[in-house]
Amino acid sequence: MRRASAARLPSRSTPRGRPSCSSSTSLERSTAQDAASRPRPDAVITPHDLVTLGEVLLRLSIPSPGRFETARQLDVQIGGAEANVAATCARLGLRTALISALPANAWGDRVRRELASHGLDCAGVRMREDARLGVYFLEYAAPPRPIRVLYDRPLRRARLVHLSGITPALGDAPRALFRRALGEAELVSFDVNYRAKLWKPDEARDLMLGVLPQVRYLFVGADEARTIFGLEGEAAAVLSGLTRLAPKATVTLMQGEAGSTVADRARLYRPAPRHTVQVVDPIGAGDAYVAGFLWAVLQKRPLQDAVDIAATVAALKCSLWGDIALINAQDVDDALGGSLAVRR
């Protein structure tokens, strides 16, 4: 172990953590399901032919010749591209499974039950209190009128959508999903998160030059600014170049051991606290910084507070094992207080 400045933001080369979730509503149900699903010693475990991952949608359609404006009744169906493929393949005889999330309510139960009725393995469909069922409205029509579709997805209801440069680097399909999210979100946070093993700097630059004008909060490492955008030198000079590329954004330059500098409307902000950290695990510190910053701005805290909180959350993360900062708001308050006294 070593001691280092809390503002140290190490290389962010780690995959994002994923929250755990429970798929049952009671201990008894969980125990029964576990017992039922546990294979017998002599059982042969057969792999799935097809596994799909994606969103399940509730389709509400208006029979022709009705219009959205005049509808009195709606026909209810279950849809979603991945679910459609999986259910059809199951009906054709393939061993298929779906990985998704549904709300832990009557609608979620209905959807899960209906998908399972097609022979689809829904063990990977999690029932969550915080999940929401996507909805789309369908208006059938006779020529020359086209069929009309209106989507109502959770993404559009989010206060802020956070994206990273990893997703579009993974291939055409993730890139399409990234562009869709970017197009639907009202407010976007973007972490460049460049991965040299996934794509070349010029590829990343070509995509990001089209992304940055839409971004409200931008996070860039100093190495990334140099590699992708050819910007180097003092923090103020680099940030000046970045703000020209992202004119709507509050831009954070993460500078490793030098800390961070944030530019907003021609003003620069730096973390006030300088924590001393016993580094246990530096992986994920950059993500922790971003999380702390967004948490603060979504609470409408002053920007200087957001910068201080971000640096503090990153420091706390370095003192903990694992990719995810296992902290709460009280930990942040305590660290900002500056005292290492035992809490009694």
C-alpha positions in Angstrom: 0.0 0.0 0.0 1.1 3.6 -0.5 -0.1 7.0 0.5 -1.1 9.4 -2.3 -3.0 12.6 -2.9 -6.8 12.1 -2.9 -7.1 14.0 -6.1 -5.2 11.3 -7.9 -7.4 9.9 -10.6 -5.8 6.8 -12.0 -6.2 5.1 -15.4 -9.8 4.2 -15.9 -9.4 0.8 -17.6 -11.9 -1.1 -15.7 -15.4 -2.2 -16.8 -18.3 -0.5 -15.1 -19.8 -2.2 -12.1 -23.3 -3.6 -12.2 -25.8 -3.4 -9.4 -27.1 -6.6 -7.9 -30.8 -7.3 -7.8 -33.2 -9.8 -6.5 -35.7 -11.7 -8.6 -38.2 -12.7 -5.9 -40.4 -10.8 -3.4 -40.0 -13.1 -0.4 -37.5 -15.3 1.2 -39.8 -18.3 0.9 -40.3 -17.8 -2.8 -36.5 -17.3 -3.3 -35.8 -20.5 -1.4 -38.4 -22.5 -3.4 -37.1 -21.2 -6.7 -33.5 -22.1 -5.7 -34.5 -25.6 -4.7 -36.5 -26.1 -7.9 -33.8 -24.8 -10.2 -30.9 -26.7 -8.5 -29.9 -29.5 -10.8 -30.0 -33.1 -9.6 -26.6 -34.8 -9.3 -27.5 -37.1 -12.3 -29.1 -34.3 -14.4 -27.7 -33.3 -17.8 -27.4 -29.5 -18.1 -28.4 -28.5 -21.6 -27.2 -25.2 -22.9 -29.5 -22.7 -24.5 -29.5 -22.4 -28.3 -30.2 -18.7 -28.1 -29.9 -16.1 -25.4 -31.1 -12.5 -26.1 -30.6 -9.4 -24.0 -32.9 -6.4 -24.4 -35.8 -4.3 -23.5 -39.4 -5.7 -23.4 -42.1 -3.3 -24.5 -45.8 -3.0 -24.0 -47.6 -2.4 -27.3 -50.8 -0.4 -27.2 -52.4 -0.3 -30.7 -55.3 1.6 -32.2 -57.3 -0.5 -34.7 -57.6 1.0 -38.2 -59.1 3.3 -39.2 -58.8 4.9 -35.7 -56.4 7.7 -35.0 -54.4 8.6 -31.9 -56.6 11.7 -31.6 -59.9 9.7 -31.5 -58.9 6.4 -29.8 -61.3 5.1 -27.1 -59.8 1.6 -26.8 -56.3 0.1 -27.1 -55.2 -3.4 -27.9 -52.5 -4.8 -25.5 -49.6 -6.9 -26.8 -46.1 -7.7 -25.6 -43.2 -6.8 -27.9 -39.6 -5.8 -28.1 -37.2 -6.9 -30.8 -35.1 -9.3 -28.6 -38.2 -10.7 -26.9 -39.9 -11.3 -30.2 -37.0 -13.2 -31.7 -36.5 -15.3 -28.5 -40.2 -16.2 -28.2 -40.5 -17.1 -31.9 -37.4 -19.3 -31.7 -38.8 -21.0 -28.6 -42.0 -21.8 -30.4 -40.0 -23.2 -33.3 -38.3 -25.6 -30.9 -35.1 -23.9 -29.9 -33.9 -23.6 -26.3 -34.0 -19.9 -25.7 -33.6 -17.5 -22.8 -34.1 -13.8 -22.3 -32.1 -11.5 -20.1 -34.0 -8.3 -19.2 -35.6 -6.4 -16.3 -39.3 -5.8 -15.6 -41.1 -3.9 -12.9 -42.1 -5.8 -9.8 -45.8 -5.2 -10.3 -48.8 -6.7 -12.0 -47.7 -5.6 -15.4 -44.3 -7.1 -15.0 -45.8 -10.4 -13.8 -48.1 -10.5 -16.8 -45.3 -9.9 -19.2 -43.0 -12.5 -17.7 -45.8 -15.0 -17.6 -46.8 -14.4 -21.2 -43.2 -14.7 -22.4 -42.8 -17.9 -20.5 -45.9 -19.4 -22.0 -44.1 -19.4 -25.4 -41.5 -21.8 -23.9 -39.0 -19.0 -23.3 -36.7 -19.4 -20.3 -37.2 -16.2 -18.2 -35.0 -17.1 -15.3 -32.7 -14.2 -16.4 -35.6 -11.7 -16.3 -35.2 -9.7 -13.1 -38.3 -8.3 -11.3 -37.2 -4.9 -9.9 -39.0 -2.2 -8.0 -37.0 0.5 -9.9 -37.6 -1.0 -13.4 -40.2 0.5 -15.8 -41.9 -1.1 -18.7 -41.3 0.6 -22.0 -44.4 1.4 -24.0 -45.1 2.2 -27.6 -48.3 3.3 -29.2 -49.2 2.0 -32.7 -51.6 3.5 -35.1 -52.5 1.2 -38.0 -53.5 2.9 -41.3 -54.6 2.2 -44.8 -52.6 3.7 -47.8 -51.8 6.4 -48.4 -51.5 7.0 -44.7 -48.4 5.4 -43.1 -48.4 3.3 -39.9 -47.4 5.6 -37.0 -45.4 4.6 -33.9 -44.9 6.7 -30.8 -42.5 5.5 -28.1 -42.6 6.2 -24.4 -39.5 4.8 -22.9 -37.9 5.3 -19.4 -34.9 7.0 -21.1 -36.9 10.0 -22.1 -38.2 10.4 -18.5 -34.6 10.5 -17.0 -33.4 13.7 -15.6 -29.9 12.9 -17.0 -28.5 10.2 -19.2 -24.9 9.3 -18.7 -23.0 7.8 -21.6 -19.4 6.8 -22.2 -17.1 6.3 -25.1 -16.8 2.6 -24.4 -20.2 1.7 -25.8 -19.8 3.1 -29.3 -16.4 1.5 -29.5 -17.8 -2.0 -29.1 -19.3 -2.3 -32.6 -22.1 -1.3 -34.9 -25.0 -2.5 -32.7 -23.7 -0.8 -29.5 -23.0 2.3 -31.5 -26.5 2.4 -32.8 -27.8 2.0 -29.3 -25.5 4.8 -28.2 -26.8 7.1 -30.9 -30.4 6.3 -30.1 -29.8 7.1 -26.4 -28.1 10.4 -27.4 -31.0 11.3 -29.6 -33.7 10.6 -27.0 -32.1 12.0 -23.9 -32.9 15.6 -22.9 -29.8 16.1 -20.9 -26.5 14.2 -21.5 -23.4 13.5 -19.5 -20.5 12.0 -21.4 -17.2 10.4 -20.2 -14.8 10.0 -23.1 -13.3 6.9 -21.5 -11.1 6.1 -24.5 -10.0 2.4 -24.9 -7.1 2.0 -27.3 -7.7 -1.7 -27.6 -11.2 -1.0 -28.9 -10.6 1.6 -31.6 -8.1 4.1 -33.0 -7.9 7.7 -31.9 -9.1 9.0 -35.3 -12.2 6.8 -35.1 -13.0 8.0 -31.7 -12.4 11.6 -32.7 -14.6 11.4 -35.7 -17.5 10.1 -33.6 -17.0 12.4 -30.6 -16.8 15.6 -32.7 -20.4 14.9 -33.5 -21.3 14.0 -29.9 -19.7 16.8 -27.9 -21.9 19.7 -29.1 -24.9 17.9 -27.5 -23.3 17.2 -24.1 -24.1 19.1 -20.9 -21.4 17.5 -18.7 -18.2 16.3 -20.2 -15.4 14.3 -18.5 -12.0 14.0 -20.2 -8.7 12.6 -19.0 -5.6 14.7 -19.8 -4.2 11.7 -21.7 -7.4 11.4 -23.7 -7.4 15.1 -24.6 -3.9 14.7 -26.0 -4.4 11.4 -27.8 -7.9 12.1 -29.3 -8.0 15.8 -29.7 -4.4 16.8 -29.9 -4.8 19.1 -26.9 -2.0 19.4 -24.4 -0.3 21.9 -22.1 -1.6 23.7 -19.0 -5.1 22.8 -17.8 -6.6 26.1 -18.8 -5.3 25.8 -22.4 -6.6 22.2 -22.7 -10.0 23.2 -21.3 -10.2 26.2 -23.6 -9.9 23.8 -26.6 -12.4 21.3 -25.1 -15.0 24.0 -24.5 -14.8 25.0 -28.1 -15.7 21.4 -29.1 -18.4 21.2 -26.4 -19.8 24.7 -26.1 -22.8 23.8 -24.0 -20.8 21.7 -21.5 -19.4 22.0 -18.1 -16.0 20.3 -18.8 -13.9 18.4 -16.3 -10.3 17.6 -17.1 -9.0 14.7 -15.0 -5.3 15.1 -14.4 -4.2 12.0 -12.5 -2.1 12.9 -9.5 -2.5 16.6 -10.3 -6.2 16.4 -9.5 -8.8 17.9 -11.7 -9.9 21.2 -13.2 -13.4 22.1 -14.2 -14.3 24.8 -16.7 -17.8 26.4 -16.8 -18.6 29.7 -18.5 -15.0 30.8 -18.7 -14.5 30.2 -15.0 -12.1 27.5 -13.7 -12.8 25.4 -10.6 -10.4 23.1 -8.6 -11.1 20.9 -5.6 -10.6 22.7 -2.3 -10.0 19.6 -0.1 -6.7 17.8 -0.5 -7.2 14.4 1.2 -4.4 12.1 2.2 -5.4 8.6 1.0 -4.1 5.2 1.9 -4.6 3.6 -1.5 -6.1 0.2 -1.3 -7.5 -0.1 -4.9 -7.3 2.8 -7.4 -9.3 1.1 -10.1 -12.7 2.9 -10.6 -11.6 6.2 -9.1 -12.4 8.0 -12.3 -15.9 6.6 -12.4 -16.3 7.5 -8.7 -15.3 11.1 -9.5 -18.0 11.3 -12.2 -20.6 9.7 -9.9 -19.9 12.2 -7.2 -20.0 15.1 -9.6 -23.3 14.1 -11.1 -24.8 13.3 -7.7 -24.0 16.8 -6.6 -25.3 18.6 -9.7 -28.5 16.7 -9.7 -29.1 17.9 -6.2 -28.6 21.4 -7.5 -25.5 22.0 -5.4 -23.1 24.9 -6.4 -20.5 23.9 -8.9 -17.6 24.3 -6.4 -19.4 21.9 -4.1 -19.8 19.4 -7.0 -16.1 19.6 -7.7 -15.2 19.1 -4.0 -17.6 16.2 -3.7 -16.4 14.5 -6.8 -12.8 14.6 -5.6 -13.8 13.3 -2.2 -15.8 10.4 -3.6 -12.8 9.5 -5.8 -10.6 9.6 -2.7 -12.9 7.4 -0.8 -13.0 4.9 -3.6 -9.2 4.6 -3.6 -9.4 3.5 0.1 -11.8 0.7 -0.8 -11.5 -2.6 -2.5 -13.4 -3.2 -5.7 -14.5 -1.2 -8.7 -17.6 0.3 -7.1 -17.3 3.0 -4.3 -19.2 1.3 -1.5 -20.0 4.5 0.3 -23.0 6.6 1.3 -23.8 10.3 1.7 -22.7 10.3 5.4 -19.2 9.0 4.3 -18.9 11.9 1.9 -20.0 14.4 4.6 -17.5 12.9 7.1 -14.6 13.0 4.6 -15.4 16.6 3.6 -15.4 17.5 7.3 -11.7 16.6 7.3 -11.6 14.7 10.7 -10.3 11.2 11.0 -11.7 10.8 14.6 -13.5 7.7 15.4 -17.2 8.1 14.9 -19.1 7.1 18.0 
